[in-house]
Amino acid sequence: LYAFFASMLYMFCEDINFTISSDGIKFIGAATTFMLVFRLNQCYHRLTAGSDMLVEAIRSLRCTVGMVCCMLSYAERDNALTSEDHGAALITKVNVCRLTLAFVVSLKYHLRVAE
């Protein structure tokens, strides 16, 4: 992209008979450097925004697991569950924690590998 910009600038200067002094290459170099720094700034901003979104997603999943575990523990504490319901609640807690952990690990792996 930057080579394209530099070549277009060169062709434009030739078409209008604009002569660049011997220091003209410094002008093109400075413009290219400015574009590279600006692009790097955008990339870093996107990286930090993505990192913040990942942290928010993990925090939301942690809150969801906490709510499920607390609700099921509250139902168990009131002795309102039969032994069959107690087993189902325990399996539900284990599955929610296991699947949430698997989702977070796969999400982090996907974001690291996908480039």
N, CA, C and O atoms as a GROMACS GRO file, in nm:
protein
  460
    1LEU      N    1   0.083  -0.119   0.000
    1LEU     CA    2   0.000   0.000   0.000
    1LEU      C    3   0.088   0.126   0.000
    1LEU      O    4   0.060   0.222  -0.072
    2TYR      N    5   0.192   0.123   0.081
    2TYR     CA    6   0.278   0.240   0.089
    2TYR      C    7   0.363   0.256  -0.037
    2TYR      O    8   0.391   0.367  -0.080
    3ALA      N    9   0.403   0.143  -0.095
    3ALA     CA   10   0.476   0.150  -0.221
    3ALA      C   11   0.386   0.205  -0.330
    3ALA      O   12   0.431   0.281  -0.417
    4PHE      N   13   0.259   0.167  -0.327
    4PHE     CA   14   0.162   0.219  -0.423
    4PHE      C   15   0.149   0.371  -0.407
    4PHE      O   16   0.147   0.444  -0.506
    5PHE      N   17   0.139   0.418  -0.283
    5PHE     CA   18   0.128   0.562  -0.258
    5PHE      C   19   0.251   0.636  -0.309
    5PHE      O   20   0.240   0.741  -0.371
    6ALA      N   21   0.369   0.579  -0.281
    6ALA     CA   22   0.493   0.645  -0.324
    6ALA      C   23   0.502   0.648  -0.477
    6ALA      O   24   0.543   0.749  -0.534
    7SER      N   25   0.463   0.538  -0.543
    7SER     CA   26   0.470   0.537  -0.690
    7SER      C   27   0.366   0.631  -0.751
    7SER      O   28   0.395   0.697  -0.851
    8MET      N   29   0.248   0.640  -0.692
    8MET     CA   30   0.147   0.734  -0.743
    8MET      C   31   0.193   0.879  -0.724
    8MET      O   32   0.172   0.962  -0.812
    9LEU      N   33   0.256   0.907  -0.611
    9LEU     CA   34   0.309   1.041  -0.589
    9LEU      C   35   0.417   1.074  -0.691
    9LEU      O   36   0.423   1.186  -0.742
   10TYR      N   37   0.502   0.977  -0.721
   10TYR     CA   38   0.607   0.997  -0.820
   10TYR      C   39   0.547   1.022  -0.959
   10TYR      O   40   0.591   1.113  -1.030
   11MET      N   41   0.448   0.942  -0.998
   11MET     CA   42   0.385   0.961  -1.131
   11MET      C   43   0.312   1.094  -1.138
   11MET      O   44   0.313   1.159  -1.243
   12PHE      N   45   0.248   1.136  -1.030
   12PHE     CA   46   0.179   1.265  -1.028
   12PHE      C   47   0.279   1.378  -1.045
   12PHE      O   48   0.253   1.474  -1.118
   13CYS      N   49   0.393   1.368  -0.978
   13CYS     CA   50   0.495   1.472  -0.990
   13CYS      C   51   0.552   1.478  -1.132
   13CYS      O   52   0.585   1.586  -1.180
   14GLU      N   53   0.564   1.362  -1.198
   14GLU     CA   54   0.612   1.362  -1.337
   14GLU      C   55   0.510   1.423  -1.432
   14GLU      O   56   0.548   1.493  -1.526
   15ASP      N   57   0.381   1.398  -1.408
   15ASP     CA   58   0.277   1.448  -1.498
   15ASP      C   59   0.267   1.600  -1.495
   15ASP      O   60   0.242   1.662  -1.598
   16ILE      N   61   0.286   1.661  -1.382
   16ILE     CA   62   0.272   1.807  -1.373
   16ILE      C   63   0.407   1.877  -1.383
   16ILE      O   64   0.417   1.998  -1.361
   17ASN      N   65   0.511   1.800  -1.416
   17ASN     CA   66   0.648   1.854  -1.429
   17ASN      C   67   0.694   1.922  -1.300
   17ASN      O   68   0.759   2.026  -1.303
   18PHE      N   69   0.661   1.862  -1.192
   18PHE     CA   70   0.706   1.911  -1.062
   18PHE      C   71   0.839   1.847  -1.031
   18PHE      O   72   0.850   1.725  -1.021
   19THR      N   73   0.940   1.929  -1.017
   19THR     CA   74   1.072   1.875  -0.991
   19THR      C   75   1.098   1.874  -0.841
   19THR      O   76   1.074   1.971  -0.769
   20ILE      N   77   1.148   1.763  -0.800
   20ILE     CA   78   1.180   1.747  -0.658
   20ILE      C   79   1.330   1.767  -0.645
   20ILE      O   80   1.408   1.713  -0.723
   21SER      N   81   1.369   1.844  -0.547
   21SER     CA   82   1.512   1.870  -0.528
   21SER      C   83   1.580   1.741  -0.480
   21SER      O   84   1.515   1.637  -0.466
   22SER      N   85   1.706   1.749  -0.458
   22SER     CA   86   1.780   1.630  -0.415
   22SER      C   87   1.733   1.582  -0.278
   22SER      O   88   1.754   1.466  -0.242
   23ASP      N   89   1.671   1.669  -0.203
   23ASP     CA   90   1.616   1.631  -0.072
   23ASP      C   91   1.473   1.582  -0.083
   23ASP      O   92   1.407   1.561   0.019
   24GLY      N   93   1.423   1.564  -0.203
   24GLY     CA   94   1.285   1.521  -0.222
   24GLY      C   95   1.258   1.382  -0.168
   24GLY      O   96   1.148   1.352  -0.122
   25ILE      N   97   1.361   1.298  -0.175
   25ILE     CA   98   1.341   1.163  -0.123
   25ILE      C   99   1.318   1.167   0.028
   25ILE      O  100   1.252   1.080   0.084
   26LYS      N  101   1.372   1.269   0.094
   26LYS     CA  102   1.347   1.285   0.238
   26LYS      C  103   1.201   1.320   0.263
   26LYS      O  104   1.142   1.277   0.363
   27PHE      N  105   1.142   1.396   0.172
   27PHE     CA  106   0.999   1.430   0.185
   27PHE      C  107   0.913   1.305   0.172
   27PHE      O  108   0.821   1.284   0.251
   28ILE      N  109   0.945   1.223   0.072
   28ILE     CA  110   0.869   1.099   0.053
   28ILE      C  111   0.890   1.005   0.172
   28ILE      O  112   0.796   0.940   0.218
   29GLY      N  113   1.014   0.998   0.219
   29GLY     CA  114   1.043   0.915   0.337
   29GLY      C  115   0.969   0.962   0.460
   29GLY      O  116   0.919   0.881   0.539
   30ALA      N  117   0.961   1.093   0.478
   30ALA     CA  118   0.889   1.147   0.594
   30ALA      C  119   0.740   1.118   0.584
   30ALA      O  120   0.677   1.084   0.684
   31ALA      N  121   0.683   1.132   0.464
   31ALA     CA  122   0.540   1.102   0.446
   31ALA      C  123   0.512   0.955   0.471
   31ALA      O  124   0.412   0.920   0.535
   32THR      N  125   0.599   0.869   0.422
   32THR     CA  126   0.581   0.725   0.443
   32THR      C  127   0.595   0.690   0.590
   32THR      O  128   0.519   0.608   0.642
   33THR      N  129   0.691   0.749   0.658
   33THR     CA  130   0.708   0.725   0.801
   33THR      C  131   0.586   0.771   0.879
   33THR      O  132   0.541   0.702   0.970
   34PHE      N  133   0.533   0.885   0.843
   34PHE     CA  134   0.412   0.934   0.910
   34PHE      C  135   0.297   0.836   0.892
   34PHE      O  136   0.224   0.807   0.986
   35MET      N  137   0.281   0.784   0.768
   35MET     CA  138   0.172   0.688   0.744
   35MET      C  139   0.193   0.559   0.823
   35MET      O  140   0.097   0.502   0.874
   36LEU      N  141   0.317   0.512   0.833
   36LEU     CA  142   0.346   0.391   0.909
   36LEU      C  143   0.316   0.409   1.057
   36LEU      O  144   0.259   0.321   1.121
   37VAL      N  145   0.355   0.524   1.112
   37VAL     CA  146   0.328   0.550   1.254
   37VAL      C  147   0.179   0.560   1.279
   37VAL      O  148   0.130   0.509   1.379
   38PHE      N  149   0.107   0.626   1.190
   38PHE     CA  150  -0.038   0.637   1.205
   38PHE      C  151  -0.103   0.500   1.200
   38PHE      O  152  -0.194   0.471   1.279
   39ARG      N  153  -0.059   0.415   1.108
   39ARG     CA  154  -0.114   0.280   1.096
   39ARG      C  155  -0.082   0.197   1.220
   39ARG      O  156  -0.167   0.120   1.266
   40LEU      N  157   0.037   0.211   1.273
   40LEU     CA  158   0.075   0.139   1.394
   40LEU      C  159  -0.012   0.182   1.512
   40LEU      O  160  -0.051   0.099   1.594
   41ASN      N  161  -0.043   0.309   1.519
   41ASN     CA  162  -0.130   0.359   1.625
   41ASN      C  163  -0.269   0.298   1.614
   41ASN      O  164  -0.328   0.260   1.716
   42GLN      N  165  -0.321   0.288   1.492
   42GLN     CA  166  -0.452   0.225   1.472
   42GLN      C  167  -0.450   0.078   1.512
   42GLN      O  168  -0.543   0.029   1.576
   43CYS      N  169  -0.346   0.008   1.474
   43CYS     CA  170  -0.335  -0.134   1.507
   43CYS      C  171  -0.327  -0.155   1.658
   43CYS      O  172  -0.390  -0.247   1.711
   44TYR      N  173  -0.251  -0.073   1.727
   44TYR     CA  174  -0.240  -0.086   1.872
   44TYR      C  175  -0.374  -0.055   1.939
   44TYR      O  176  -0.410  -0.120   2.037
   45HIS      N  177  -0.446   0.043   1.887
   45HIS     CA  178  -0.577   0.075   1.942
   45HIS      C  179  -0.673  -0.043   1.924
   45HIS      O  180  -0.749  -0.075   2.016
   46ARG      N  181  -0.670  -0.108   1.808
   46ARG     CA  182  -0.755  -0.225   1.785
   46ARG      C  183  -0.715  -0.340   1.877
   46ARG      O  184  -0.802  -0.413   1.926
   47LEU      N  185  -0.586  -0.357   1.900
   47LEU     CA  186  -0.538  -0.463   1.989
   47LEU      C  187  -0.588  -0.442   2.131
   47LEU      O  188  -0.635  -0.536   2.195
   48THR      N  189  -0.578  -0.320   2.182
   48THR     CA  190  -0.625  -0.293   2.318
   48THR      C  191  -0.777  -0.304   2.327
   48THR      O  192  -0.830  -0.349   2.429
   49ALA      N  193  -0.849  -0.262   2.223
   49ALA     CA  194  -0.995  -0.276   2.224
   49ALA      C  195  -1.035  -0.423   2.225
   49ALA      O  196  -1.128  -0.461   2.297
   50GLY      N  197  -0.967  -0.506   2.146
   50GLY     CA  198  -0.995  -0.649   2.146
   50GLY      C  199  -0.963  -0.714   2.279
   50GLY      O  200  -1.037  -0.800   2.326
   51SER      N  201  -0.854  -0.672   2.340
   51SER     CA  202  -0.818  -0.725   2.472
   51SER      C  203  -0.922  -0.686   2.576
   51SER      O  204  -0.957  -0.768   2.661
   52ASP      N  205  -0.970  -0.564   2.570
   52ASP     CA  206  -1.074  -0.520   2.663
   52ASP      C  207  -1.204  -0.598   2.643
   52ASP      O  208  -1.273  -0.631   2.739
   53MET      N  209  -1.238  -0.628   2.517
   53MET     CA  210  -1.359  -0.706   2.490
   53MET      C  211  -1.345  -0.848   2.540
   53MET      O  212  -1.441  -0.906   2.591
   54LEU      N  213  -1.226  -0.906   2.528
   54LEU     CA  214  -1.203  -1.041   2.578
   54LEU      C  215  -1.215  -1.045   2.730
   54LEU      O  216  -1.275  -1.137   2.785
   55VAL      N  217  -1.160  -0.946   2.797
   55VAL     CA  218  -1.172  -0.939   2.943
   55VAL      C  219  -1.318  -0.924   2.984
   55VAL      O  220  -1.361  -0.987   3.081
   56GLU      N  221  -1.394  -0.844   2.913
   56GLU     CA  222  -1.536  -0.826   2.944
   56GLU      C  223  -1.614  -0.956   2.922
   56GLU      O  224  -1.702  -0.989   3.002
   57ALA      N  225  -1.581  -1.030   2.816
   57ALA     CA  226  -1.649  -1.158   2.790
   57ALA      C  227  -1.619  -1.259   2.900
   57ALA      O  228  -1.709  -1.329   2.945
   58ILE      N  229  -1.494  -1.266   2.942
   58ILE     CA  230  -1.457  -1.360   3.049
   58ILE      C  231  -1.523  -1.320   3.180
   58ILE      O  232  -1.566  -1.406   3.257
   59ARG      N  233  -1.530  -1.190   3.207
   59ARG     CA  234  -1.594  -1.143   3.330
   59ARG      C  235  -1.743  -1.178   3.330
   59ARG      O  236  -1.797  -1.219   3.432
   60SER      N  237  -1.807  -1.162   3.215
   60SER     CA  238  -1.950  -1.196   3.206
   60SER      C  239  -1.972  -1.345   3.225
   60SER      O  240  -2.068  -1.385   3.291
   61LEU      N  241  -1.886  -1.427   3.168
   61LEU     CA  242  -1.899  -1.572   3.187
   61LEU      C  243  -1.876  -1.611   3.332
   61LEU      O  244  -1.943  -1.700   3.383
   62ARG      N  245  -1.781  -1.546   3.398
   62ARG     CA  246  -1.755  -1.576   3.539
   62ARG      C  247  -1.876  -1.540   3.624
   62ARG      O  248  -1.911  -1.613   3.716
   63CYS      N  249  -1.939  -1.428   3.593
   63CYS     CA  250  -2.060  -1.388   3.666
   63CYS      C  251  -2.173  -1.488   3.641
   63CYS      O  252  -2.249  -1.520   3.733
   64THR      N  253  -2.185  -1.537   3.518
   64THR     CA  254  -2.289  -1.635   3.486
   64THR      C  255  -2.267  -1.764   3.564
   64THR      O  256  -2.363  -1.820   3.618
   65VAL      N  257  -2.144  -1.813   3.570
   65VAL     CA  258  -2.114  -1.934   3.646
   65VAL      C  259  -2.144  -1.911   3.794
   65VAL      O  260  -2.200  -1.999   3.861
   66GLY      N  261  -2.108  -1.796   3.844
   66GLY     CA  262  -2.136  -1.765   3.985
   66GLY      C  263  -2.285  -1.764   4.014
   66GLY      O  264  -2.328  -1.815   4.117
   67MET      N  265  -2.364  -1.707   3.925
   67MET     CA  266  -2.510  -1.703   3.946
   67MET      C  267  -2.570  -1.843   3.944
   67MET      O  268  -2.655  -1.876   4.027
   68VAL      N  269  -2.525  -1.926   3.850
   68VAL     CA  270  -2.579  -2.063   3.841
   68VAL      C  271  -2.544  -2.141   3.967
   68VAL      O  272  -2.629  -2.209   4.024
   69CYS      N  273  -2.419  -2.132   4.009
   69CYS     CA  274  -2.378  -2.206   4.129
   69CYS      C  275  -2.450  -2.156   4.253
   69CYS      O  276  -2.489  -2.236   4.338
   70CYS      N  277  -2.468  -2.025   4.266
   70CYS     CA  278  -2.538  -1.971   4.383
   70CYS      C  279  -2.685  -2.011   4.384
   70CYS      O  280  -2.738  -2.045   4.489
   71MET      N  281  -2.750  -2.006   4.269
   71MET     CA  282  -2.891  -2.043   4.264
   71MET      C  283  -2.911  -2.190   4.299
   71MET      O  284  -3.004  -2.225   4.373
   72LEU      N  285  -2.826  -2.275   4.247
   72LEU     CA  286  -2.839  -2.417   4.277
   72LEU      C  287  -2.802  -2.447   4.422
   72LEU      O  288  -2.862  -2.535   4.484
   73SER      N  289  -2.703  -2.376   4.476
   73SER     CA  290  -2.667  -2.395   4.617
   73SER      C  291  -2.778  -2.348   4.709
   73SER      O  292  -2.803  -2.410   4.812
   74TYR      N  293  -2.844  -2.240   4.672
   74TYR     CA  294  -2.955  -2.189   4.754
   74TYR      C  295  -3.070  -2.289   4.756
   74TYR      O  296  -3.133  -2.308   4.860
   75ALA      N  297  -3.098  -2.352   4.642
   75ALA     CA  298  -3.205  -2.453   4.637
   75ALA      C  299  -3.167  -2.575   4.719
   75ALA      O  300  -3.254  -2.637   4.781
   76GLU      N  301  -3.039  -2.610   4.721
   76GLU     CA  302  -2.995  -2.724   4.801
   76GLU      C  303  -3.001  -2.694   4.951
   76GLU      O  304  -3.029  -2.783   5.031
   77ARG      N  305  -2.974  -2.572   4.988
   77ARG     CA  306  -2.971  -2.534   5.129
   77ARG      C  307  -3.110  -2.540   5.194
   77ARG      O  308  -3.122  -2.569   5.312
   78ASP      N  309  -3.213  -2.513   5.116
   78ASP     CA  310  -3.348  -2.514   5.170
   78ASP      C  311  -3.406  -2.655   5.184
   78ASP      O  312  -3.520  -2.671   5.227
   79ASN      N  313  -3.328  -2.755   5.149
   79ASN     CA  314  -3.373  -2.895   5.153
   79ASN      C  315  -3.500  -2.914   5.072
   79ASN      O  316  -3.584  -2.999   5.105
   80ALA      N  317  -3.515  -2.837   4.966
   80ALA     CA  318  -3.632  -2.849   4.880
   80ALA      C  319  -3.610  -2.950   4.768
   80ALA      O  320  -3.700  -2.976   4.689
   81LEU      N  321  -3.490  -3.006   4.762
   81LEU     CA  322  -3.457  -3.098   4.654
   81LEU      C  323  -3.458  -3.242   4.704
   81LEU      O  324  -3.417  -3.272   4.816
   82THR      N  325  -3.505  -3.330   4.619
   82THR     CA  326  -3.494  -3.472   4.648
   82THR      C  327  -3.352  -3.516   4.614
   82THR      O  328  -3.273  -3.438   4.560
   83SER      N  329  -3.321  -3.640   4.645
   83SER     CA  330  -3.186  -3.688   4.617
   83SER      C  331  -3.159  -3.690   4.466
   83SER      O  332  -3.046  -3.667   4.422
   84GLU      N  333  -3.262  -3.717   4.389
   84GLU     CA  334  -3.247  -3.715   4.242
   84GLU      C  335  -3.223  -3.573   4.192
   84GLU      O  336  -3.140  -3.551   4.105
   85ASP      N  337  -3.297  -3.477   4.247
   85ASP     CA  338  -3.278  -3.337   4.209
   85ASP      C  339  -3.142  -3.285   4.255
   85ASP      O  340  -3.079  -3.204   4.187
   86HIS      N  341  -3.097  -3.333   4.371
   86HIS     CA  342  -2.965  -3.293   4.423
   86HIS      C  343  -2.856  -3.340   4.326
   86HIS      O  344  -2.762  -3.266   4.297
   87GLY      N  345  -2.869  -3.465   4.278
   87GLY     CA  346  -2.772  -3.516   4.181
   87GLY      C  347  -2.776  -3.439   4.051
   87GLY      O  348  -2.672  -3.411   3.992
   88ALA      N  349  -2.897  -3.403   4.006
   88ALA     CA  350  -2.910  -3.326   3.882
   88ALA      C  351  -2.850  -3.186   3.899
   88ALA      O  352  -2.787  -3.134   3.807
   89ALA      N  353  -2.868  -3.125   4.017
   89ALA     CA  354  -2.811  -2.993   4.043
   89ALA      C  355  -2.658  -2.999   4.043
   89ALA      O  356  -2.592  -2.910   3.990
   90LEU      N  357  -2.604  -3.105   4.103
   90LEU     CA  358  -2.459  -3.120   4.106
   90LEU      C  359  -2.403  -3.141   3.965
   90LEU      O  360  -2.300  -3.083   3.930
   91ILE      N  361  -2.470  -3.221   3.885
   91ILE     CA  362  -2.426  -3.242   3.746
   91ILE      C  363  -2.438  -3.113   3.666
   91ILE      O  364  -2.352  -3.083   3.583
   92THR      N  365  -2.543  -3.036   3.692
   92THR     CA  366  -2.559  -2.908   3.622
   92THR      C  367  -2.446  -2.812   3.656
   92THR      O  368  -2.392  -2.746   3.568
   93LYS      N  369  -2.408  -2.805   3.784
   93LYS     CA  370  -2.297  -2.718   3.825
   93LYS      C  371  -2.168  -2.759   3.756
   93LYS      O  372  -2.095  -2.676   3.703
   94VAL      N  373  -2.142  -2.889   3.758
   94VAL     CA  374  -2.018  -2.939   3.697
   94VAL      C  375  -2.016  -2.910   3.548
   94VAL      O  376  -1.915  -2.866   3.494
   95ASN      N  377  -2.128  -2.934   3.480
   95ASN     CA  378  -2.133  -2.910   3.335
   95ASN      C  379  -2.122  -2.763   3.300
   95ASN      O  380  -2.056  -2.728   3.202
   96VAL      N  381  -2.186  -2.677   3.378
   96VAL     CA  382  -2.176  -2.532   3.351
   96VAL      C  383  -2.032  -2.486   3.367
   96VAL      O  384  -1.980  -2.413   3.282
   97CYS      N  385  -1.967  -2.527   3.474
   97CYS     CA  386  -1.827  -2.488   3.496
   97CYS      C  387  -1.736  -2.546   3.388
   97CYS      O  388  -1.648  -2.476   3.337
   98ARG      N  389  -1.756  -2.671   3.353
   98ARG     CA  390  -1.672  -2.738   3.254
   98ARG      C  391  -1.688  -2.674   3.116
   98ARG      O  392  -1.588  -2.646   3.049
   99LEU      N  393  -1.812  -2.651   3.075
   99LEU     CA  394  -1.835  -2.595   2.941
   99LEU      C  395  -1.792  -2.449   2.932
   99LEU      O  396  -1.744  -2.405   2.828
  100THR      N  397  -1.810  -2.374   3.040
  100THR     CA  398  -1.764  -2.235   3.040
  100THR      C  399  -1.612  -2.228   3.030
  100THR      O  400  -1.558  -2.147   2.955
  101LEU      N  401  -1.545  -2.312   3.106
  101LEU     CA  402  -1.399  -2.316   3.098
  101LEU      C  403  -1.352  -2.356   2.959
  101LEU      O  404  -1.257  -2.299   2.906
  102ALA      N  405  -1.419  -2.454   2.899
  102ALA     CA  406  -1.383  -2.497   2.763
  102ALA      C  407  -1.405  -2.384   2.663
  102ALA      O  408  -1.324  -2.364   2.572
  103PHE      N  409  -1.514  -2.310   2.680
  103PHE     CA  410  -1.541  -2.198   2.588
  103PHE      C  411  -1.434  -2.090   2.600
  103PHE      O  412  -1.387  -2.038   2.499
  104VAL      N  413  -1.396  -2.056   2.723
  104VAL     CA  414  -1.296  -1.950   2.742
  104VAL      C  415  -1.161  -1.993   2.685
  104VAL      O  416  -1.094  -1.914   2.619
  105VAL      N  417  -1.121  -2.118   2.710
  105VAL     CA  418  -0.993  -2.166   2.658
  105VAL      C  419  -0.995  -2.168   2.506
  105VAL      O  420  -0.898  -2.128   2.442
  106SER      N  421  -1.105  -2.216   2.447
  106SER     CA  422  -1.111  -2.219   2.301
  106SER      C  423  -1.114  -2.079   2.241
  106SER      O  424  -1.057  -2.056   2.135
  107LEU      N  425  -1.180  -1.985   2.308
  107LEU     CA  426  -1.183  -1.847   2.260
  107LEU      C  427  -1.044  -1.785   2.263
  107LEU      O  428  -1.002  -1.722   2.166
  108LYS      N  429  -0.972  -1.803   2.373
  108LYS     CA  430  -0.835  -1.750   2.381
  108LYS      C  431  -0.744  -1.815   2.278
  108LYS      O  432  -0.661  -1.748   2.218
  109TYR      N  433  -0.760  -1.946   2.258
  109TYR     CA  434  -0.678  -2.015   2.158
  109TYR      C  435  -0.710  -1.964   2.018
  109TYR      O  436  -0.620  -1.941   1.937
  110HIS      N  437  -0.838  -1.947   1.990
  110HIS     CA  438  -0.879  -1.898   1.858
  110HIS      C  439  -0.824  -1.758   1.832
  110HIS      O  440  -0.778  -1.729   1.721
  111LEU      N  441  -0.829  -1.672   1.931
  111LEU     CA  442  -0.782  -1.536   1.912
  111LEU      C  443  -0.629  -1.529   1.899
  111LEU      O  444  -0.577  -1.439   1.833
  112ARG      N  445  -0.558  -1.622   1.959
  112ARG     CA  446  -0.413  -1.623   1.946
  112ARG      C  447  -0.367  -1.682   1.814
  112ARG      O  448  -0.270  -1.636   1.754
  113VAL      N  449  -0.437  -1.787   1.768
  113VAL     CA  450  -0.396  -1.856   1.647
  113VAL      C  451  -0.439  -1.781   1.522
  113VAL      O  452  -0.363  -1.772   1.426
  114ALA      N  453  -0.560  -1.725   1.523
  114ALA     CA  454  -0.612  -1.657   1.404
  114ALA      C  455  -0.536  -1.527   1.382
  114ALA      O  456  -0.546  -1.434   1.461
  115GLU      N  457  -0.463  -1.523   1.275
  115GLU     CA  458  -0.386  -1.401   1.245
  115GLU      C  459  -0.414  -1.355   1.106
  115GLU      O  460  -0.359  -1.254   1.062
   0.00000   0.00000   0.00000
